[in-house]
Amino acid sequence: MALFGNNKKTTTNSLRKIKPTVVKTDNVAKEIASLAKAYDIKPESLDFNLIDIQTYTRFIENGVEKDWIETDKYDLADLDEDTLLDENFQIKQIYEIEIFSRAKNRNPLDEFKIAIGANSTKCKVYMQIKPGSVIKYYDMLKEDLRVYIDKHKIRAGILVFIFDNMMDGVVSKLYANAKIEEIIKYKNPQTILIAEGIEPSITVDGKLIFHYKENFKEEKEKVDYSNRGFIQSVYKDELLIEYKKPQEGKPGRDCRGKYLKPKEPQDKNPINFNIDEESIYVVEDDESIKFFAKENGYIAYENNTYIIKSEADVNQVSFKTTGSITVGTDSEVNLTVKEKDAIKDAIGTGMVVEVSSIEIEGNVGDEAKVKALKANVGGLTHKTSVIEADEAVINVHKGTVKGRNIKVSRLEHGVIEGEKVYVTQALGGKIYAEDVTIDLCSSYVKVSASHKIEIKRLRGSENIFIIDPLQQRKTKESFEKNKEKIKELSEDIKNIKKEIDTYEVLAKKNMPAFNEIKKKLMHYKKNQIKFPQAFVKQYKKYQAQFDRLKELKIEKKAIEEKLNLLTNQADSLQYNIFDARVINHDKWIGYNEIRAKLIEPPIELVYKPRENEPNLIFGVVEVEEGVFEIRPVG
């Protein structure tokens, strides 16, 4: 019952009327709320009429407030910016209003639903016209619109007749549209600027920005706890650190007349470090001091001084010590890892190192990855480790190494992918390269090369030596692309030949008629006779056929040249196999194989040297047309 009783009371209160009340106030919203509370009704049920608006200004001199002086509303427009930005200048408005109970359909603008809002500084005030709003034209609409909007501004605490020079334009536009349309209906919300004070500029506090740290964070898309930025690479002319100088903001005045004083700038992070002038340079202006790198390398902080260095020494790269170090092969950072203990890893399990050059005095652990332009491993590489370097020197190799020039002292069932490969001792493993030289070859070694395999001493068996012109991954990919392109161009030539044949038949058939028409047209031209349109049309038709035939022949020639070039490239790869050699300076022991992979026809040749066979040099020979064999060639 209590619930229904409350509803009944609320309904009764919402219908309660108040006696019209006249008040003077500088806060209309507060006055309406106070009166609504006294009558136990909602403020939204009350409206007011503007009887009078009085604007007052004054100055504070030497801390003493002068008397308020009433200012005519027309004089408000003459207030200059210097006055408005004077901290001692004050302005206020007093409103004489009549408050009364809102009656439905009493105001012709009741269906024009608006809300007044402002930005955070209250220096820009906006009127939002709500969806569903309606404006109907009538004679006094223009005057009523101005009063209606001003009342909403006053209720929101916004001064009128000042900062609102655009109001005349806003009202005129609404009025003009209503006069033309008679009824304006708003389906979507519309926001209009109706007042603009003097926006203050923001005070800037002194601040240090470590850009090199921020850049490192941005490079990491995911959290990688193994890469903690032990070494952070920087590049020449890269912005490392920036000091934003404290900048005092400029004052403003909002649309409520309040003076907006800028806060005092603070300097919580002053420059309290030094820089190495040999590797870092400074650029200063009124707003900031910026520190840039003079060269590639990594940034270090030593003895309160920032310096760019290129040489770095660490005892070990592991999850517990440095974490992964990935500064890039173009960083010009040279890293030395000093751990030599045979039972420890200099590069720990799962670590990733990417630098310009690296000297690893010990071992490279499981799942570790090293990428550099130059890499030197004094210990051994574990089975699942990967080294990528243009120039690589490895003592004991069990993992995978990829590069250009690779030297391995002892290959123990590891994998080598390079261009020029030199192995002192091979105890099993796989090698893929252009040229391979092995000082001492034991057993279970598989070598695939496109140009040369040279064995100085053979001390084992079960070895396989392969001549493969497509052994290099890039060469194979290029060949496959060429093969597809040759197939595509061959098909294009086939189709274009058919089209040429068709146009040649037409040309042969139509040539007599074409020549006859051409002759007649020349006669007409010579005698200044107007050309018959049928002749001109037929002439253009024949000419287009001959032009198309000419274009097709030019196109065919271009395709044939391209096809010829690609075919020659493929043929040169096939031809290279005849220059490739397998050279054994020692006698053959046990079971070994020499293989060769031909491109065309795509077959594999196999030769099994006999025990103690004296022949040293082997290559591919075409014994008769289309028949190839591996034979001794020297």
ZAMARGU-4260 file (C-alpha; in steps of 0.2 Angstrom, whole numbers, plus 5000, padded with zeros to 4 digits):
<rodrens>
0) 5000/5000/5000 | 5015/5012/5004 | 5021/5009/4986 | 5005/5015/4979 | 5003/5029/4991
5) 5020/5036/4985 | 5015/5035/4967 | 4999/5045/4971 | 5009/5058/4981 | 5021/5060/4966
10) 5007/5062/4954 | 4999/5075/4965 | 5015/5085/4967 | 5019/5085/4948 | 5002/5093/4945
15) 5004/5106/4959 | 5004/5124/4954 | 5014/5138/4962 | 5010/5156/4963 | 5020/5166/4951
20) 5035/5173/4960 | 5047/5187/4955 | 5065/5187/4961 | 5082/5195/4958 | 5096/5183/4957
25) 5113/5179/4950 | 5109/5160/4949 | 5093/5156/4941 | 5095/5137/4942 | 5098/5138/4961
30) 5083/5149/4963 | 5071/5138/4954 | 5078/5123/4963 | 5075/5131/4980 | 5057/5136/4975
35) 5054/5119/4969 | 5060/5111/4985 | 5049/5123/4995 | 5034/5117/4986 | 5040/5099/4985
40) 5039/5098/4966 | 5052/5095/4952 | 5062/5109/4946 | 5058/5104/4928 | 5040/5108/4931
45) 5044/5127/4933 | 5048/5140/4920 | 5052/5158/4921 | 5051/5174/4911 | 5065/5186/4909
50) 5060/5203/4916 | 5077/5212/4916 | 5095/5208/4915 | 5108/5219/4923 | 5127/5217/4920
55) 5140/5224/4932 | 5159/5226/4931 | 5172/5231/4943 | 5191/5231/4946 | 5201/5226/4961
60) 5215/5238/4964 | 5229/5234/4977 | 5218/5220/4984 | 5204/5232/4987 | 5187/5228/4978
65) 5180/5243/4970 | 5161/5246/4968 | 5151/5237/4955 | 5146/5248/4940 | 5131/5243/4929
70) 5136/5241/4911 | 5124/5243/4896 | 5123/5227/4886 | 5128/5236/4871 | 5144/5241/4879
75) 5149/5223/4883 | 5154/5221/4865 | 5167/5234/4867 | 5176/5225/4881 | 5194/5222/4873
80) 5204/5206/4876 | 5217/5215/4887 | 5203/5220/4899 | 5195/5202/4899 | 5212/5194/4903
85) 5215/5206/4917 | 5215/5196/4933 | 5208/5211/4943 | 5193/5213/4931 | 5177/5205/4937
90) 5160/5203/4928 | 5143/5197/4934 | 5124/5197/4929 | 5109/5199/4940 | 5093/5192/4933
95) 5075/5198/4937 | 5064/5184/4933 | 5046/5178/4936 | 5045/5160/4941 | 5029/5150/4937
100) 5022/5133/4934 | 5025/5126/4917 | 5009/5124/4907 | 5008/5112/4893 | 5007/5120/4875
105) 5009/5137/4883 | 5025/5141/4874 | 5025/5139/4855 | 5043/5133/4856 | 5039/5119/4868
110) 5042/5106/4855 | 5060/5114/4851 | 5070/5103/4863 | 5087/5110/4866 | 5101/5107/4879
115) 5116/5118/4883 | 5133/5111/4885 | 5151/5117/4886 | 5169/5111/4884 | 5179/5107/4900
120) 5185/5125/4902 | 5168/5132/4899 | 5175/5143/4885 | 5165/5136/4871 | 5146/5134/4874
125) 5136/5123/4862 | 5117/5121/4859 | 5112/5104/4855 | 5095/5102/4846 | 5088/5085/4851
130) 5080/5072/4839 | 5062/5074/4837 | 5062/5093/4840 | 5050/5104/4829 | 5050/5122/4825
135) 5035/5130/4817 | 5035/5147/4809 | 5025/5161/4816 | 5028/5180/4816 | 5037/5183/4832
140) 5048/5167/4830 | 5064/5176/4828 | 5062/5187/4844 | 5056/5172/4854 | 5070/5160/4848
145) 5083/5173/4855 | 5074/5174/4872 | 5071/5155/4872 | 5090/5151/4869 | 5095/5165/4881
150) 5084/5157/4895 | 5093/5140/4893 | 5110/5149/4894 | 5105/5158/4909 | 5098/5143/4918
155) 5115/5134/4913 | 5125/5149/4921 | 5131/5156/4905 | 5132/5175/4903 | 5122/5183/4889
160) 5126/5198/4878 | 5144/5194/4879 | 5155/5181/4870 | 5140/5177/4860 | 5142/5187/4844
165) 5137/5172/4834 | 5120/5171/4842 | 5112/5183/4829 | 5118/5172/4815 | 5112/5156/4823
170) 5094/5163/4827 | 5093/5171/4809 | 5097/5155/4801 | 5084/5145/4811 | 5071/5158/4808
175) 5075/5159/4789 | 5074/5140/4787 | 5057/5140/4797 | 5050/5153/4786 | 5055/5144/4770
180) 5049/5126/4777 | 5035/5132/4788 | 5039/5117/4799 | 5056/5110/4803 | 5058/5093/4810
185) 5075/5087/4817 | 5078/5068/4815 | 5096/5068/4821 | 5104/5079/4834 | 5112/5095/4829
190) 5126/5104/4839 | 5129/5123/4836 | 5142/5134/4844 | 5132/5149/4853 | 5146/5157/4864
195) 5165/5157/4864 | 5175/5165/4878 | 5194/5166/4878 | 5202/5149/4879 | 5217/5148/4890
200) 5233/5139/4884 | 5239/5125/4894 | 5253/5126/4906 | 5267/5114/4901 | 5277/5106/4916
205) 5295/5102/4914 | 5297/5084/4908 | 5310/5072/4903 | 5305/5060/4889 | 5317/5045/4886
210) 5312/5041/4868 | 5324/5027/4866 | 5315/5017/4880 | 5298/5021/4872 | 5304/5015/4855
215) 5310/4999/4862 | 5293/4996/4871 | 5283/5000/4854 | 5294/4987/4845 | 5287/4973/4857
220) 5270/4969/4851 | 5268/4956/4865 | 5276/4954/4882 | 5292/4945/4880 | 5300/4942/4897
225) 5316/4935/4889 | 5319/4951/4880 | 5322/4964/4893 | 5331/4977/4883 | 5348/4974/4891
230) 5356/4983/4876 | 5345/4995/4867 | 5351/5000/4849 | 5350/5017/4842 | 5354/5024/4825
235) 5362/5040/4819 | 5352/5055/4821 | 5339/5046/4831 | 5331/5056/4845 | 5336/5048/4862
240) 5330/5060/4875 | 5320/5076/4875 | 5318/5088/4889 | 5302/5099/4888 | 5305/5115/4896
245) 5292/5122/4908 | 5280/5134/4898 | 5268/5145/4908 | 5251/5145/4901 | 5241/5160/4895
250) 5225/5165/4905 | 5208/5165/4899 | 5190/5169/4903 | 5175/5157/4902 | 5158/5161/4896
255) 5152/5162/4915 | 5164/5177/4916 | 5176/5168/4927 | 5195/5173/4925 | 5205/5157/4921
260) 5222/5158/4929 | 5235/5146/4922 | 5244/5135/4935 | 5262/5138/4939 | 5273/5126/4928
265) 5282/5113/4938 | 5299/5105/4934 | 5299/5088/4942 | 5312/5080/4930 | 5326/5093/4927
270) 5341/5088/4917 | 5353/5080/4930 | 5364/5069/4919 | 5379/5072/4907 | 5381/5067/4889
275) 5396/5061/4879 | 5399/5074/4866 | 5408/5063/4855 | 5393/5052/4852 | 5378/5063/4856
280) 5374/5080/4850 | 5361/5093/4857 | 5348/5104/4848 | 5340/5117/4859 | 5325/5129/4856
285) 5313/5139/4866 | 5302/5124/4870 | 5314/5109/4872 | 5332/5102/4873 | 5334/5087/4862
290) 5348/5074/4862 | 5352/5064/4846 | 5364/5050/4842 | 5379/5055/4832 | 5382/5036/4826
295) 5374/5019/4826 | 5377/5008/4841 | 5368/5006/4858 | 5365/5018/4872 | 5374/5016/4889
300) 5372/5025/4905 | 5389/5026/4915 | 5394/5037/4929 | 5379/5048/4926 | 5383/5050/4908
305) 5374/5044/4892 | 5385/5038/4879 | 5383/5028/4862 | 5394/5013/4861 | 5397/4999/4848
310) 5407/4987/4859 | 5398/4977/4872 | 5405/4963/4884 | 5394/4951/4894 | 5399/4935/4903
315) 5383/4926/4897 | 5367/4929/4888 | 5353/4920/4898 | 5336/4922/4905 | 5343/4926/4922
320) 5356/4938/4916 | 5353/4949/4901 | 5339/4940/4893 | 5338/4940/4874 | 5348/4954/4865
325) 5340/4960/4848 | 5347/4976/4842 | 5348/4972/4824 | 5361/4967/4812 | 5362/4985/4805
330) 5365/4992/4823 | 5384/4992/4822 | 5384/4984/4839 | 5398/4971/4842 | 5395/4959/4856
335) 5407/4948/4865 | 5401/4934/4876 | 5415/4928/4887 | 5408/4912/4896 | 5420/4898/4891
340) 5415/4884/4904 | 5412/4868/4893 | 5398/4863/4904 | 5389/4880/4903 | 5381/4889/4889
345) 5388/4906/4884 | 5371/4909/4874 | 5358/4901/4885 | 5343/4890/4881 | 5330/4898/4870
350) 5339/4915/4869 | 5339/4926/4854 | 5354/4937/4849 | 5354/4949/4835 | 5368/4961/4833
355) 5380/4967/4819 | 5394/4955/4825 | 5397/4943/4839 | 5411/4934/4847 | 5405/4919/4857
360) 5420/4911/4867 | 5409/4897/4873 | 5394/4886/4868 | 5377/4890/4860 | 5363/4882/4869
365) 5348/4872/4864 | 5334/4882/4854 | 5346/4897/4854 | 5346/4908/4839 | 5360/4920/4834
370) 5359/4932/4819 | 5373/4943/4814 | 5384/4949/4799 | 5399/4941/4807 | 5398/4927/4820
375) 5412/4917/4829 | 5409/4903/4840 | 5423/4896/4850 | 5414/4882/4858 | 5400/4871/4851
380) 5383/4874/4844 | 5369/4862/4851 | 5359/4852/4840 | 5343/4863/4840 | 5353/4880/4839
385) 5353/4891/4824 | 5366/4903/4818 | 5363/4915/4804 | 5378/4926/4798 | 5386/4931/4782
390) 5403/4927/4789 | 5403/4912/4802 | 5417/4903/4810 | 5412/4889/4822 | 5423/4877/4832
395) 5412/4862/4835 | 5395/4862/4825 | 5380/4851/4829 | 5366/4863/4825 | 5361/4873/4810
400) 5371/4888/4802 | 5366/4898/4787 | 5376/4911/4778 | 5388/4915/4764 | 5406/4911/4769
405) 5406/4898/4783 | 5421/4889/4791 | 5419/4875/4803 | 5433/4866/4812 | 5423/4850/4817
410) 5406/4846/4809 | 5397/4833/4821 | 5381/4829/4812 | 5376/4848/4810 | 5369/4857/4795
415) 5378/4870/4785 | 5369/4881/4772 | 5380/4893/4763 | 5389/4898/4747 | 5407/4895/4751
420) 5410/4882/4765 | 5426/4876/4772 | 5426/4861/4785 | 5442/4855/4793 | 5435/4839/4799
425) 5418/4832/4795 | 5411/4818/4807 | 5394/4817/4799 | 5382/4830/4794 | 5374/4839/4779
430) 5381/4853/4769 | 5372/4864/4755 | 5383/4876/4746 | 5390/4882/4730 | 5408/4877/4734
435) 5413/4865/4748 | 5430/4860/4754 | 5433/4847/4767 | 5450/4844/4774 | 5446/4827/4782
440) 5430/4818/4778 | 5424/4804/4789 | 5408/4795/4787 | 5389/4799/4785 | 5392/4816/4777
445) 5380/4822/4764 | 5386/4836/4753 | 5376/4845/4740 | 5384/4859/4729 | 5381/4868/4713
450) 5399/4870/4708 | 5412/4861/4717 | 5415/4848/4731 | 5433/4845/4736 | 5439/4832/4748
455) 5457/4832/4753 | 5457/4817/4764 | 5444/4803/4765 | 5444/4793/4780 | 5427/4785/4780
460) 5412/4779/4770 | 5393/4780/4768 | 5396/4798/4761 | 5385/4806/4747 | 5392/4819/4736
465) 5378/4828/4725 | 5380/4840/4711 | 5364/4850/4710 | 5363/4867/4700 | 5347/4871/4710
470) 5354/4867/4727 | 5353/4885/4733 | 5336/4890/4739 | 5336/4907/4730 | 5342/4898/4714
475) 5328/4885/4715 | 5315/4898/4719 | 5320/4908/4704 | 5320/4893/4693 | 5303/4888/4698
480) 5297/4906/4695 | 5305/4906/4678 | 5298/4889/4674 | 5280/4895/4677 | 5284/4911/4667
485) 5290/4901/4652 | 5275/4891/4653 | 5264/4906/4653 | 5273/4915/4639 | 5273/4899/4628
490) 5254/4899/4630 | 5253/4918/4626 | 5263/4915/4610 | 5252/4901/4605 | 5236/4912/4607
495) 5244/4927/4598 | 5249/4916/4584 | 5231/4910/4582 | 5225/4929/4582 | 5239/4933/4569
500) 5234/4919/4558 | 5216/4926/4558 | 5221/4944/4554 | 5233/4938/4540 | 5219/4929/4532
505) 5208/4945/4533 | 5222/4956/4527 | 5225/4944/4511 | 5206/4944/4508 | 5203/4963/4510
510) 5219/4970/4503 | 5212/4972/4485 | 5196/4981/4491 | 5206/4991/4503 | 5218/4997/4489
515) 5203/5001/4478 | 5194/5012/4491 | 5211/5020/4495 | 5213/5025/4477 | 5195/5032/4476
520) 5198/5042/4492 | 5214/5050/4485 | 5204/5054/4469 | 5191/5063/4479 | 5203/5072/4490
525) 5213/5078/4474 | 5197/5085/4466 | 5190/5092/4482 | 5175/5081/4482 | 5167/5077/4498
530) 5171/5059/4504 | 5156/5046/4504 | 5153/5041/4522 | 5152/5023/4517 | 5169/5023/4509
535) 5177/5032/4524 | 5169/5019/4536 | 5175/5004/4526 | 5192/5012/4524 | 5194/5014/4543
540) 5188/4996/4546 | 5201/4989/4535 | 5215/5001/4542 | 5210/4995/4559 | 5213/4977/4554
545) 5230/4980/4547 | 5235/4991/4562 | 5230/4976/4574 | 5240/4964/4563 | 5255/4975/4565
550) 5253/4977/4584 | 5251/4958/4586 | 5267/4955/4577 | 5276/4968/4588 | 5269/4960/4603
555) 5273/4942/4598 | 5291/4948/4595 | 5293/4956/4612 | 5286/4940/4621 | 5298/4929/4611
560) 5312/4939/4616 | 5307/4938/4634 | 5304/4919/4632 | 5321/4917/4624 | 5329/4926/4639
565) 5321/4915/4652 | 5325/4899/4642 | 5343/4904/4641 | 5343/4907/4660 | 5336/4890/4663
570) 5348/4882/4650 | 5363/4891/4658 | 5359/4882/4675 | 5358/4865/4665 | 5374/4870/4657
575) 5383/4874/4673 | 5381/4856/4679 | 5394/4851/4666 | 5407/4863/4674 | 5403/4856/4692
580) 5416/4844/4699 | 5418/4832/4713 | 5436/4831/4718 | 5444/4818/4730 | 5463/4820/4733
585) 5463/4804/4742 | 5459/4786/4738 | 5441/4780/4739 | 5437/4770/4755 | 5421/4759/4758
590) 5404/4763/4750 | 5402/4781/4744 | 5391/4789/4731 | 5392/4803/4718 | 5376/4810/4712
595) 5370/4823/4699 | 5353/4831/4697 | 5349/4836/4680 | 5336/4849/4676 | 5331/4844/4659
600) 5327/4829/4658 | 5324/4830/4677 | 5334/4814/4682 | 5347/4810/4695 | 5363/4801/4690
605) 5372/4790/4702 | 5391/4785/4702 | 5398/4773/4715 | 5417/4774/4716 | 5426/4758/4718
610) 5437/4754/4733 | 5454/4762/4730 | 5448/4769/4713 | 5462/4780/4707 | 5452/4793/4698
615) 5451/4810/4708 | 5440/4822/4698 | 5422/4818/4693 | 5409/4827/4682 | 5394/4825/4671
620) 5397/4821/4653 | 5385/4819/4639 | 5391/4803/4631 | 5379/4805/4617 | 5364/4816/4613
625) 5352/4816/4627 | 5362/4803/4637 | 5372/4809/4652 | 5383/4800/4664 | 5395/4804/4679
630) 5413/4800/4674 | 5430/4803/4678 | 5436/4819/4670 | 5454/4821/4676
</rodrens>
